[in-house]
Amino acid sequence: MTQSTEHVAPRPEPASSSGSFAPLRQTVFAVLWAATVLGNTGSFMRDVASSWLITDLSSSPAAVSMIQAAGTLPIFLLAIPAGVLSDILDRRKFLIVIQIMLASVSGTLMLLSYSGQLTVSSLIALTFVGGIGAALMGPTWQSIVPELVPKRDLKNAVALNSLGINIARSIGPAAGGLILASFGAAVTYGADVLSYVFVIAALVWWRRAPNAEDALSEHFFGAFRAGLRFARASRELHVVLFRSAVFFALASAVWALLPLVARNLLEGDAGFYGILLGAVGAGAILGALGLPRLRQRLDADGLLLLSAIVTALVMAVLALSPPKWLAVAILLLLGAAWIVALTTLNGTAQAILPNWVRGRALAVYLAVFNGAMAAGSVAWGLVAQEVGIPATLLTGAAALVIVGFLLHRVKLPTGETDLVPSNHWPEPLTASPIEHDRGPVLILIEYKVRSADRTAFLNALDTLSEERRRDGAYGWGVTEDSADPEKMLEWFMVESWAEHLRQHKRVSNADADLQQEVIRFHVGTDRPLVRHFLTVEKHRRHAIKKGR
């Protein structure tokens, strides 16, 4: 395992010198990007229609907030399985199936609305099914970007995707509100169905290269377990998830109650509600453009605190039933604060994740984000039903500011760790070929450590244990020789031989540095002794007993 301490230095990432819009020169990326903007615009139009219709069908704040929860809860429940599926299925075909499902949801809403048979329960149920499609689609769309552009343009492509979402956010709600006010919900849902036709056509047109054969490719349940093991073992990810859960649970109050704010506090119609949401999208674009300057003055923790303060200010002003023009203006601020928080937390998560588990770990982040939004929406809706909308918004604003300052001391990770694979572990020696599914595997690493270095060695080894677990180990420990206390034995378990071979490929340059810190305490031989033990299968045990 630690036979060699040398590792390959990371190659410098090529800079993108062709501009922020260079990815659009790639025809496939440009077509899919435009289709995505159009599809997201349709989705925002559908969401506006659903959020407004629920206020016609029921005046209960709890029922209204359930629409927000129904759209986000599936992402909380299915984000991790979706991340696994995006890694093991043909992404193009998977996306086509998802788009067909989402088009069917909007088509059903269109027919029910046209026939006057749409009810609170059917609207919430169909919104939930739409949330399932969004849960399956999110990680997959993110995963295909590296396939569409050269590596030097990848960051710009990701930025363009964020810009596209906010373009849709600024156009879709306003257009949806106007169509809803002018022609009704059935036409609004029909426009969304039409947008899916263009997205499906773009995906059918895309000729994606087939997946390369890989003897170590992961299967669903194994990949699922590996992703969860990483999430459990990564302390840096825990900080990001905790900060995200608290922020989004408190900030969800404004999103859950915004339809009622527009109708009851601001006395607006569906068109005005669409304008409010459009202002949020426009503010998000402005916030994204101004974010580079903010980053020059504030670190990630400062940006998140600023977002909390601005969001709380918006909630407090809305609680006072301001004039309509002022409501539109402050929702520009809400959009800017929201995109700063999203970009800060998502960017931090991206920076601390190695490539091999990026999709699954980001899915965990999405699950926490949407779970916090769903739970917060339901909770704030119940609170508003008891104490009223203004008091609920003021309570949420106060909580967001207080908790924001308290959690400012729980620092986000910097994301400066070198996560490029080191490839410094040599292939393990075996007497004969080993079946990939054989396991579990016990790895033993024997060290000789002076008594004076014992405490420092164990501290370094404890830090290394986190890396072992992140990369695939499900059990870890250290023991000493009863006859020679200076002889220490590190052990860890991996579920299969294939998983251990994948572990070889997952070790990063930062992990190699941790191993070097441990190895420097080893004395005697040049390297610690590494051994691999496999569980003896039942028929092998019988053969040994019979002497065959």
N, C-alpha and C positions, 0 to 999 in steps of 0.2 A: 504493500500500500504506500509506504513512504520510502521505497527503495532508492528513489532519486529525488533530490530537492531542487533540481534545475527546472525551470519552466520557461515557456516561450513568451517573450515579451509581446504585448499587444501591438498590433499594427495601428499606426495612426489612421484615424477615420478621415477619409477624403472629404475635403471641404466642398460645399456646393457653391460654386462661384457664378452660377448662371441665373441667380435671382430667385425670389420667393415663389414665383409662378412657373418656374422651370418644369415641375412635374406635369403641368398641363400640356407640355410638348409631347408627352407620351400619349399616343392616341387612345390606348385602352384605358389608362387612368383618367384622361379627360372625359371620355364617354361615360364611364362608371361614376365619376365625380358628379357630372351634370345630372345623371339619372338619380343619384343619391339626393342631391339638392331638391330635385323635383319630387321624389318620393317622400322626403321629410316634410316638404311643404304641404303635401297632401295629408300626411299624418297629423300635422299641427292643425290643419283645417278640420279634420275629424275630431280631434280633441276639443277644439273650441265648441263644435256642435254638441258633443256629448256633455261637456261641462255646463253649457247653457241650458240644454234640454232638461237636465236633472233638476234645475231650479224651477222649470215649468211643471215637472212631474211631482216634485216634493219641495216643501219649504223648510224641511228639517236640515240643519247644518250637518248632522251626522250622516244623512243620506248623501248630501253634496260632497262631503269629504271622502265618502266611500268610493267615488269615481277616481279620485287621486290614488287611493289605496289599491283599488282594483287594477290600475294600470302599472303600479310599481311593485306590488307584492309578488307577481310571477317572476320578476327579474331577481328579487331576493331569493326566491325558492329555486330557480333554475339556472342562475348565472354560472355556477360552477360546472354542472353537467354540460351546459352550452359551451363553456370554454374547452372542456374535454372533447366534445363532438367536433368542434372547429379544428381540432388537431388531428383527428383520426378519420374524418370523412372528406369526400371531395367537396371543397368549399363552394364551388360554383353551383353544383347541383343542389347542395344543401340550401343555399341562398334562394334558388329558384322555388324550391318547395315552400320555404318560409314566406316568400312574397305571395305565392298563390294562396296560402292560408290567410294572410293579412287582407288580401283583396276580397276573400270570401267573407271575412268578418265585416268589412265595410259594406259589401254588397247586401248582406243580411240586414245591417242597420238601415240601409237605404230602403229596402223593401218594407221593413216594419214601420219605418217612419212614414213612408208614402201611404201605407194602408191604415195608419193611425193605431197600430197595435203595439207600439213601443211602450214598455212599462219600465218602472224603476229596476225591477229584478232583471229583466232581459237586457237593459242597458248596462247594468253593472256586470252581468255575466259575460256579455260580448266584449266589454272593455277588458275584462280579465283574460279572455282568450287572446285579444290583441296584445296584452302584456306578455303572454307566453311567446308570441311571435317576436316581440321586441327583445325578450330575454335570449332567445335563440340566435337572433340576428346580430346583436351588439358585438360579442367577441369575434364573430366570424368576419364581419366587415373590417374590424381592426386588424385581423390576421392576414387579410389578402393584400394590404397596402405594400409590404415589402416585395410582393410578386409583381407589382405593376410599375415600379420605378427603380432606377439604379440606386445603389446604396448611398451615393453622395447626395441624392435628392430626397432621402427618406424623411428627414426632419421637416423639410418644406412640405412634403406630401401630407404628413400628419397635421401640420398647421393649416393646410388648405382644407382638410376634412373638418377641422374645428370651425374654420371660417364658413364652410358650406352649411354646417348645422345652424350657425347663427344667422346666416342669410335666410335660410328656411324659417327660422324662428321669428325673424322680423317680418317676413312676407306672409307666411301661412296663417297665423292667427288673425291678422288684419283682413286678409282675403276671405278667410273662413267666416269671420264675423259679418262682413259685408254680404257675402253670398247667403248666409243664414238669414240675415235681416231682409234681404231682397227676394229670395226665391224659396227659402225654407230648408229644413234639415235634409230632406231627401236629395236635393240637388247638391248640397254640401258633401254628403257622403258619396254621391256619385262622382264628384270631382276627385275624391280620394281614390276611388276604384280606378279611374282613368290614369292616375299617376302611377299606380302599380303596373299597369300595362306597359308603360315606358321603361320602368325598372326591369321587369321581366324580359322585355325585348333586348335591353342592353346586356343582360346576363347571358341570354341565349346567344347573342352575337359574339360574346367573348369566348375565344378559343384558348382555354386554360391548359397549360402543360400538365400531363398526368403526374400524380405523385410518384416520386422515386421509390424504388423498392429498398427497404431497410430491414435487415434481419433483426434489428433491435427496436423496431417500431412498437409503440405502446398500444395496448388494448384499453378499452374503456375503463374497466374497473381498476386495473393497475395504474393507469394514468390518473384516475380520480383519487386513488389513495396517495399517490406520489404528490399530487398538488396539495392535498390536505396536510400531509406530513410537513411539507415546506411551510405552509401557512402557520401551522402550530409551532414550528421551531424558529421562525424568523421574528426576533424581537423588534427589529426596525419596522417590519410590516405591521406588527401589533400597534405601534404608536400611530401609524398612519390610519389604521382602521379605527382606533379609538377616537382620534381627533375628528375623523370624518363622521362617525356615528353621532357624536354629540352635536357637531355643527348642523348637520342636515336634519336631525330630529327636531332641533329647536327652530331652525329656519323654515321648516316645512309648514309652519302655521300660516305664513303669508300665501303659500301656493294652495293650500287646502281651502282657504276661505276667500280667495280672490274673486270667484264668481259671485259670492254673496256680497262682497264689498262693492263690486261693480253695480249689482242690482239694487241692493238695499241702502248702503251707505252713500253711494255716489249717484243713485237713481239713473243709471245708464241702461241702454238696451244691448242687444247682442253685438251690434256693430261697435259700440263703445268698448265692450269687453275685448273684442278682437284688437282694437286699437291699443288697449292697455298691454295685451300680450305682445303685440308688435313693438311697443316701446321697450319692453324687456329685451326682445331680440336685438333691437337697434342699440340699446345700451350695452349689450354683450359684445357687439362688434366694436363699439367705441372702447370698451374695457380691454378687449384683446389688443387693439392698436396701441393703447396707452400702457399696457403691461410691461413692455421692455423698460420704459422709463421708471416705473414703480420699482422694478427689480434692482435698479441701480441704487435706490435709496433704502429699500426694505428687504429683509431676508424672508424666507418662507413663513416663519412664525409671525412676522410683522404684517405680511400680506393677508394672512388668515384672520388676524385680529382686526385689521382694517375692514375686511369684508364683513365680519360680524357686526362691527359698529355701524357701518353704512346700512346693512340689512335691517338692523334694529331701528335705526332712524326712520327708514321707509315704513316699517310696520307701525311705529308710533304716529307718524303723520297720517297714514291711512285710517287709523283708529279715530282721528279727529274729524272725519268726513270732509276732506279738503275740496276746493273747487276742482272741476274736472281737469282743467289745464294743469293744475299743480299735481294732480294724481298722475297724469301722463309724464310730467317732468320727473317726478321722484321714481317712477318705475324705470326710467332710463338709468337712474342710479342703482336700482335693484339689479338690473341686467348686468351692469358693469361689475358690481360687487359679486354677483353669482359666478360670472365667468372667471374672475380672479380667484375665487375660492376653488372652483372646479379644476382650473388649470394648475393651481398650486398643489392641491392634494393629488391629482392624477399624475402630474409631473414628478412629484416626490415618489409616488408608488412606482412609476416607470423606472426611475433612476436606481432604485434599490433591488430590482428584480433581474435575475439572469435570464437569458433568452430561452433556456429550455423549459422554464415554467412560467414565462411571462403571461401567456394567455390565461392559464388557470389561476394564477395569483391575481391578475387584474379582474378575473371573474369574481374572486372572493371580495375584492374591493367594490365591485359593482353590486354584489349581493348585500354588503353592508350599507352602501349608499342608498339603494332602493328599499332595503328593509327599514332603515331609519326614516326614510321619507314616508313609507307606508304606515309604519307604527305611529310616527308623529302626526300624520294627517288624521288618522282615526282618533288619536288622543285629543288633538286640538279641536276636532269637530265635536267631540263629546263635551269638552270644556265650554265651547261656544254655545252649545245647546243649553247649558246650565246658567252661564253668566253673561252671555251676549258676545257679539263679535268684537266691539271696541275693547272690552275688558280683556278678552282673550289675546288680541293683538298686542295690547300694552304689556300683558304678562309675559308673552313670548319675547317681546323686545327687551324687557328688563332681564329675563333669564339669559338671553343670548349675550348681552353685554357682560353680565357678571361672570358667567361661565367662560366667556372668551378671555377675560383677564386672568382668571384662575388657571386655565389650561395653557396660557401663554408660556408658563414655566415648563410645560411638558414639551420639550423641543422636538420638532420634526427632524428626521435624519437628513444629513446633507446630501447623501447619494453620490459621494465621491469615490466609493469603493470600486476597484478594478475588477469587473465581473467577467472579463474575457476568459474563455476556457484556457487553462494552462496546458492541458494535455501532457502533464509531466508524470502521470502514473503509468508505468509499463504494464503490458498485458500480464495477468497472473499466470504463473506456471501451472500446468495441469499434466497429469499422467496420461490422460486420454481426453478426447472431446467430451464436453459436458452439455447436456440438454439445457436449453435456455430456461425452461419452466421448472427446472429442478431447484429445490430450496426447502426451507430457508438456508441461508449461508451465514456462517459464523466467521468473522474476521478477527484474528488475534495479532496484536502488535506488541512485541516485547522490547522494553526499554531497560537500560541500566542507568540509574540516576543516583548521584551522590546524596548522602543524607542531608548535607547542607543546602542542596538545591531542591529538596523535596517539595516545600511549600510553593515556591515559584513554578516548579514543573506542574504541579497539580492545578494551579491557577490557569496556566497556559493551556493545559489539557482540557480544562472545563470550558474554556472559550472555544477550543477546537471541536468539542462535542456538539456545539450548536451547528457547526458546519456539517458534521457527519449526519445529523438528523435532517437538516435542510436538504441534503443531497440524496437521501433515500433510506437512511438507517431508521429502524423503528424501535431499537433498543440499544443502549450504550452503557458502559460501565468501566471501572478501573479497579484492579485488584493488585495485591502484593504477594510475593513469595514468602511463605511462613518461615522458610529456612534462610532466606536472603532478602530482607526488607528493601534493599536497594534495587531489586529486580521487580519492575512494575509491568503489569500486563493490561493494555487497553483492549477492550473487545466491543464489537457492535454487530448487530444482526441486520441482514437485508433479506427481503422476502423471496428472492429468486436469483439465480445466476445471471439472468439477463438484466435484472435490476442492478446488480453489482457492476456489470459491464457498462451500463448507462451511467452509473455513479462515477466511473472513470472519466467519462466525457463531460461530466457536470462540474468537476472541480475547477474553480476559477483561479486567477492569479492571486487574488486576495486570500483565498483559501490556502494556496501554496505558501504564502507568507506566514499564515497561522501555523501551518505544519512545520515550517522552518524554525519558528519560535519554540515549538515543542522539541524538535530534534536537537536543538543546540544544547539541551541538557543531557542528551544521551552520551555515555562514555563507553569505551571498550571497542566494539566493532565499528566499522565505518557507518553502518546503517542499522536501524532497529530491525529485528527479525519479524517478517510478516508471514502469516500462515492463513490458509483458507480451509474451512471445514464445512462439508455438506452433510445434510441429513441423510442417513442411510435408508433407502427405500425398503419397503416390506419384503419384496421378493429377493432383494440383495441380502437382507438379514437372514432369511431362510437359507439362502445359498451358502452363507458363511457358516451357519450352524451345521449344515450337512457336509461341510468340507469341500464343496465344489468350487 
